Amino acid sequence: MEQDVESPAISRHSKIREPAGKDLPKQLAAMDRARKVQRYVQKDGKCNVHHGNVRETYRYLTDIFTTLVDLKWCFNLFIFVLVYTVTWLFFGFMWWLIAYLRGDLDHLADNLWTPCVNNLNGFVSAFLFSIETETTIGYGYRVITDKCPEGILLLLIQSVLGSIVNAFMVGCMFVKISQPKKRAETLVFSTNAVISMRDGRLCLMFRVGDLRNSHIVEASIRAKLIKSKQTKEGEFIPLNQTDINVGYDTGDDRLFLVSPLIICHEINQNSPFWEISPAHLAKEELEIVVILEGMVEATDKDGQKRPYRPQDTQT
């Protein structure tokens, strides 16, 4: 995949003048350096969209699991440690409170006294017993006795709540680790898109390939044109999305991705690029987002987005 490709440039004419075609990439590159390009989707596939002025923030808490998965790793690990620490401290305090109210702490040297928890002599030992109980370590030095019904009830509550916390937090970490974002790093898109003649038709083309030996099953590809438009009624629609046909009618959008493939979009009367000429390409504010989806053999669904702008297009 040494020759690269990338985004849309179109012409309604079947032929593009050779001198203009050769000079156009240089002109576009110069314009790209002159102004900073604001991309809808970054080159690494991350969406460059930030949500602001969100008043109903409580909606994020109604789906707390997805909210935790979407957090950055530093916040995710912080919450992971915080939840377990708070749980251990809370139940450690409850074990200490039971021992304090029963008077176990006042009879530490009394061998005839039956405490709620053997060898529990303070908050630190209660905290350690809480950790042993919730993590089912069970060193055997501290153990609950059968003369303490309130302790037995607390033991049941901590065991059930501890299982719920483990299932929630471990499940959240597992989902975050198994996300296919890193797998997408080995799905390589061409750096530039090209517009040229193929089989007598003017086509927009780019290349995609997979670097791994583990293939993507049921791979499919689609493309979207991101461009603001104004309707006939005068309504302005920012960032309007238009489908780009990359073989949906013929089945060419379903890929057998064992070697690099060239994806082709024919520029005809049904193409959104039909009325764009090479001269107008440099002035167009548009972007193509290419989405590759499929099933990884060893994991779950995989996807990778790739943006192309006029500055990335060669004719």
N, C-alpha and C positions, 0 to 999 in steps of 0.2 A: 504494500500500500504506500509506495513512495510518492505516487502522484495523487494529490489530494484535490478535494472539491468542497464547495460549500455554497450556499444560498442563491436566491432567486434573481434572475435578470431575464427579462423577456422582450420579445419583439413580435409584432404581428407579421413582419415580413419573413419570408422563407429564407432569405439570404442576408447575412450581415457583412458589411463592408470590411474588408481585411484590415486596412489601416486603423479604422476606428476600433475594431476588435482587439488589435494588439496594444493600442494605447490605453484602452479603457481600464484594465487592471491597475496600471500605474497611476492613472488619474484618481481612481477610487482609493487606492492606498494613500495617496497624498492627502485626500480629503479626510480619510480616517485618522491620519496623524494630526490634521489641523483641528479636529474637534473630537471630543471624547464621546464614544458611542455608548448610549444607554441601551443596554440589551434587556429584552423581556426575559430571556433565559441565558444564563452564563454559559461559557464554553464548557464547563465541567458538568453541565446539566442541571445546576441549581437554579430555581426560579428566582428572579430578581424582583420579587413583589413583597412589599412590606405592608402589613395591615395596620392602619392607624385609625384613631378615633373610634375604637371599639368600646361601646358603652356596656354592652351585655357580656361582661367578662365572666359572669357566673356560668355561662354555657361551657366554658373550658373545664369547669369542675364537674359538670354532669357526665363528662366522659373522661374521668381522671386517668384511666389506664392509657388512652391514646395521648393525653397531654403529657404524661410522664415519658412515654416512648419518644415523643417528639422533642423532648428537652435535650440540650447539649449534654455530653458525657459528664462534664464536671458537675453540673447541677443534678444529673441523674444519680451519680455516685454519692453526692452529698445527701440527697434525700434518702437513698438506700441506707447509708450509715445512720442518718438521723432517726429514721423510723425504728430501726432495731434498737438503737441506744435509748430512745425515749420509752420504748416498750419494756426493755429490761429495767430501766430506772423506775418506771411506774410500778411494775409488779414487785420489784425489790423493795420499794417503799411500802407496798401493801403487806409483804411478808414481815417487814420490820414493825409495821403498825400492829399487826396481829400479835407478834411477840411482846410488844410493849404493853398493849392493853391486857394481855393475859398474865403479865407479870413474869414472863420467862427471863427477861433481862435482869430481874432482881433475884433470881434463883440460879445463877450460873454455877455456883459452887455447891448447890444442893443436889446430891445424887438421888434423893428420893423424889424429886420433882420431875414430872413428865412434861417436857416442853412441847410446843406445837411442831417445831423442827429441831432435831438434835443438832448440837454444835453451832447454833445460830446465836452469836454473841454481840451483834451490832449491825449497823446498816451495811457495812462492806460485805460481811458474810451473807446478809440477806440479798444483796445485789448479786453476789456470786451464785447463790442458790437459785435466783431468778434466771440467770443465764443457763445454768445446768438444766433447769426444768424446761425452758422453752426450746433449747437446742438438743434436748434429750441426751446430754453428755452422761450424767449420772456417775460422778466419781465415787459415790458411796459414803463419803464422809458426812455429808449433811443429808438427812432423810426425814420426811414427814412422818409423824406418829398417828396412830389411830384414835388418839384421845382429843383430836382437834377437828371438829366438824367444819368450822369456818375455814380452816386451812385446806381441808379436802375440797370444799366448794371452790376456793380460790385456785386450787390446783387444776380443777376441771375447766374453769374459765380461762386460765392462762394457756392450757393445752389447746383448747379450741381456737382461741384468738391467735395464738402463736402459729397454728397451722394455716389460718387464713392469711396472716401477714406473710408467711413463707411462700404460700402459693401466689399471692399478689406480687410481691417484690421479685421473687425468682422468675416468675412468668414475665414480668416487665423487662428484666435484664436479658432473659433468653430471647424475647422478641426483638429487642434492640440489637443484640449481638448478631442475630440471624438475618438482619435486614440485608437485602442484596445490593446495597449501595457500593460496596467495595467490589462486588462481582462485576459491576458495570465499568470499573476501571479498565478491564481487559476487553471491553467492547469498543473498538476503535472506529471513529468516523473520520473521513477525510477532512483536511484542514480547510479546503475550499470546495465550492460547488462550481461546476462549469456548464456553460450553455454552448452547445455545438450541434452539428448535424449528425444524426444516426439513422441509417436506413432511409435516408431521404426526408427525415422529419426533424424539426427543430426541437431539441430536448434539453431539459434541465437534469443534470446527473451529479450524483455524489456516490461515494464508496463507503462500505461498512464491512467490518471483519471482526472475527473473534480470535483472541490470542490463545485461549485455553484449549486443551484437548477434550475437556468435558463440554459437550455440545449443548446448545440451547434447543430444547424440544418445542415444537409448534411455534417457532419464531414468526412474528408478523411485524410489519413496519407500516407506519402511517405518517403523514406530514400535515402540518397546519401552517397557513399563512396568517401572520399577525400584522394587521394593518388597519389604521383608522380609516373610516369611511363616512360619507355623508349621503343620506338617503335622498330620494327624489322629493320628499316632503321637507327637506332641510334639516332633518335630525342628524346630529353628529354622534357617531358611535366610536368611542376610543377603543383601541386594541381589539378590533373585530377579528374573529377567527373564521377562516375559510378553509375547507378541506382541499387538499391537493391530491389528485389521483396519482398514486404510484403503483398502480396495477391491481386495484380492487376488482375491476370488472373481469380481468383475465386471470386473477389468482396469483399474479406476480408479487403481490404484497406478502404472501406466505413464503418464507425463506427456508432453505436448507443450508444453514450457515456453517459449513465446514471449511470454506475458503472465502476470501474476500469477494464481495459481490458489488456490482454497480447497479444502483437504484436509478431508474429513469422515469421522468415525468414528461410526457409529450405536451408541447405548447401548441394547443389548437384553439378553436373557437370556444371550447368549454373550459379552458385554462384561465385562472385568475391573472396570469401574466400576459395574456394575449394582446392587451392594449398598451403594454409598457415597451418602449423602445430603448435601445442602448443609450441614447442621449438623455432620456428621462431617468435612467436607472440610478445615476449618481445623485439625483434629487429626491428619490423615493425614500420614504420612511417606512420600511417594512422589514419583516423578519420571518424566516422559516424555522419552525421547530419540528425536528424529526424525532419520532418516538419509536423505539424498538422494544417489543415486549416478547416474552416467551417463558418457558418453564426450564429452570436449571435442573439438570439430572439429579443432583444431590440435595437440592434445597427446594425453595418455593419459587413464586413468581418473580420474574426479573424484568427490569425496565431501565432504559437509558434515554435521556433526551439530549438532543444536539441542536443548537441554534445556528442559523445561517443568515447573514445580512447582506445587502448589496455590496458592501465593502469586501465581502468574502467571495464574490462571484466573478468568474472569469468567462469571457466569451471568445 
